[in-house]
C-alpha cells in the first residue's frame, strides 16, 4: 500500500492520463466481479435468447404471418429493450458498493475520486456489447440473415444502441446516488423503462394501437432508436431516426453527467 501511495504521489494530481489509467483499472475491477459472479450476466445473455424465441413463436404468426418474417421487426426491438434495461445495472451496482462500504475504501486510496464512477460506466459497456452480439447471433440462427449478410451495418447498428445505452446509464447512476437501497434503484428504473420499451414499436406496428397509445409510441424516443436499427440492418440506410437517437444521447449526457458527477462527488 505504501508503494502504491508513493507512485500515486509522484504522478500529476490532476493529470488526464492518470485519471484515464485509474478509470480503466476500476473498469477491470468491475469485469473481475462478473467473472467471479457470472450470474450478473444472466440479464444480457439469457434474456435476449428467451425473449427472442418466446416472442417470435407467440407473436410471429399473428403479426407477420410467419415467424421468419417477424424477426426483421422483432430482433431490433429485443436488442434495444435488452440493452437499455441492462443499463439499470450501473445504478444498482453503484448503490450496492456504497451500501457495502466499498466507496469508503476507495476514499482511502491515492486515486482520482471520479475513477470508480468512470470505471463502472466503462465496464458496463462490455455488458451492452455482449447483449448486442447475442441478440444478433440468435436472430441470425433463427433466420434473420440480414445480420450476417450486411455485417458492417449490423455492427454500426449495434454501436448505436451501445452509445444510447451508455448515455442512459448516467441517469441510472444518478438514481444510484440518490436512492436509499439497490432494490429501490431497480424498482424506480424499471418503472420508467417498462412503459418506454413496451409502449413502442418494438413488437407491433404502431398503427395497430389505440390512438392515445399510438401517439405516445410514435413520439417515444425508444421507437426512434428501434426504427434506426431496423433501417440500418434491414435497408442499409441512415435515416433521421439515427441522428435523433444520437442527439437524444448527447442531450442526456449533457444534462445528467454533470448532475451524476456532482452527486457522486458529494458522497465520494
N, C-alpha and C positions, 0 to 999 in steps of 0.2 A: 504493500500500500504506500509506503514511503517513497519507493522508486517511482511509482505512478504519479504521485504528487509532485515529485521533483521534475519529471518530464513535462507535466502539465504546466508547472510554473515557468518553465523555460520557453513555452510556446506563447505567441501573441494572445493576449487575453480575449480579444475580440476578432481574432483572425478568422476570415471566412473558411479557409482551409481546415482550421481546427474544428470549427462548428460542423462542417460537412463530414469530416472524418468521424467525429463522435456521433453524429446522427446516423451514419452508416453502421457504426458499431452497435448502436441501440436497435437499429433495424435487424441486425444479425441476431441480437438477443431475442427479438420477437419471433424470428424464424426458428430459433432453437426451442422456444416454448412450444411451437407447433410440432416439432419433431418429437418432443417428449410427451406431448398430449395430442396425438393425431386426431382425436375426436373433434378438435377445434375446426377441422377442415370438413366436417360432415356437411355443413350447410352449403359449401361451394363445390362439393364433389358428389354427394348423393342426391341433393335436392334437384339439380338440373336433370339428372338421369330419371328420377322418379316422376317429376313433373312432366318431362317431355313424353315419356312413354304413356303415362296416365292420361294427360290431356289429349294427346294425339289420337288415342283409340276411343276416348269418350266423346270428343267433340269433332274429330276429323270427318266422319261420315255425315254428321248432321249439318256441319257448316260448309264444307267444301265438296262433299260427296265422295271424298276419297282421302285416306289418311296421308298418302304421299303428297298430294296437292296441298293439304292443310299445313304441311311442315314449313312451306315458304312464309306462311303467316305466323305460325306458332314459334319457331325457333328464335327469331328476333325478339319476340315477346318474352319467352322464357329467359333468354340471355339477359335482357335488361332487368327483368324482375329479380333474377338471382343475384346479379352483380350489385344492383342498387341496395337490395336488402342486406347483402353481405357487408356493406359499408357501415351498418349499425354496430358491427363488432368493434370498430375503433373506439367508440364511446364506451361500450360495455367494458372492454379490457382496461381502458384508462381509469374508469371508476373502480374496477377491481384492484388495480395497482395502488390506487390512493387508499382504498379501504384496508389493504394488507400492509400498509406502511412502506411500500417499495419506494414511493417518492421521497420519503424521509431519508432513505439510504442514498438515493441519488443526490439529495441536497448536500450530503456529507462528502461527495466525491468531487474532485477537481475537474468537472466537466461543465460545458455550457448548459445553462438552465433549460434552453429550448431543445436540447438534443433528445431527451426522452420522448417529447411530443412529436418532433420531426421523425424520429426513428419509428414510432408506432404508425404514423401515416405512410411512411415508405414501405414498411413490412406488409401492410395490408394490400398494397398494390400487387404483391405476389399472389395473394388470395384471389384478387379480381382476375388476374391473368389465368389462374388455374380454372376458375369457374367459366371463363370465356372459352378456353380451349376445350374443356369437357363438353360444354353445351354444343359447340360447333361439331365436334367429333361424333357425338351421339346423334345429332341431326343428320350428319353425313352418312353414318352407318344405316340409319333408318330410311334413307332415300333422298335427303336434301343435298343433292350432289353439287349444287352451286357453291357450297363452301369449299369444295376441293377443285372444282373447275375454274374458279376465279379466286385463287388463294390470296393474291395481293389485295383484292377488295375485301376479302374476309378478314385479313389481318388489320386493314385500315378501319373497318367497322368495329372490330374488337378493341382497337386502341381508343376509338372514340368513346365507347362505353366505359372503358377503364378510366379515361380522363374525367368523364362526368361523375363516375362513382367516387373518384378521389376528391373531387370538389365537394361532393355531398358529405364525405367523411368529416369535413371541417364542421358541419352542422352537428353531427352526432358526437364529435369530440367536445363541442361546446355543451351538449346535453350531459356528457360525462363529467364535465367540470361543475355543472350546476346541480345535477340531480343528487339525491342522497344515497341511493343504492344502485348497484348494477342492474337489478331487476326493474327498477323504475326507468332507467335509461332505455332498456329494451322495450318496455311497455309503451312509453311515450313515442319512441321512434317508430314502432310498428303501427301505432295508432295513426301516425302521419302517413306512413308509406303504403299501407294496405289500400286506402281509398285511391291513392295516386296510381298504384300499379294495376289494380283490378278494374277501376273505372277509367279505362284507357282502351286503346285499340290493340292491346296485347293479344287477346284471344278471339275477339269477334269484331266484325266491321262495325264502325260507329253508327252506320246507317240503320242498324237493327235495334238500336237502343231507343228508349223513350226520349222525347225531345229534351227535357232538362238534363238527363244523363248524357245525351248526345252532345249538347253544347259544352258540358264540362269536359267530356272526353276529348273533344276536338281542340280545346284550348289547353288541355293538360300537357305540361312540358314532357312528361313521360311518353305520351303519344308521339310527340315530335321526335324524340330520341329513337323510339321504335321504328317510326317511319323512315328516319335517316338510315338506320341499319338495314331495313328491308330494301330501300332503293340502292344502297351500295352493294349489297350481296346479290340481290335478285336482278337488278337492272344495270349494275356497274355505272351508277350515276351519283354525282354530288349535287344535292338539291338544297333548297333554302333551309330544310329541316336540319341539315348538318351544321350550317352556320348558326342557326338558332340555338342548337344544343351547345355548341362551343361558347356562344355568347352567354347563355344561361350559366354555364360552368364558370366562366370568368367573373360574372356578377356575384355568384355565390361565394367564390373565393375572396373577391374584393370586400364583400360585406362581412363574412363570417370568420375569415382567417384572422383579422385584427381582433375581433371580439373573443375568439378562442384563445389566441395568444395572451391577451390581457387577462382573461380569467385564469389561464394556466399559470401565468407569472405570479398572480396573487397567491396561488396555492403551492407553487413550487419554490 
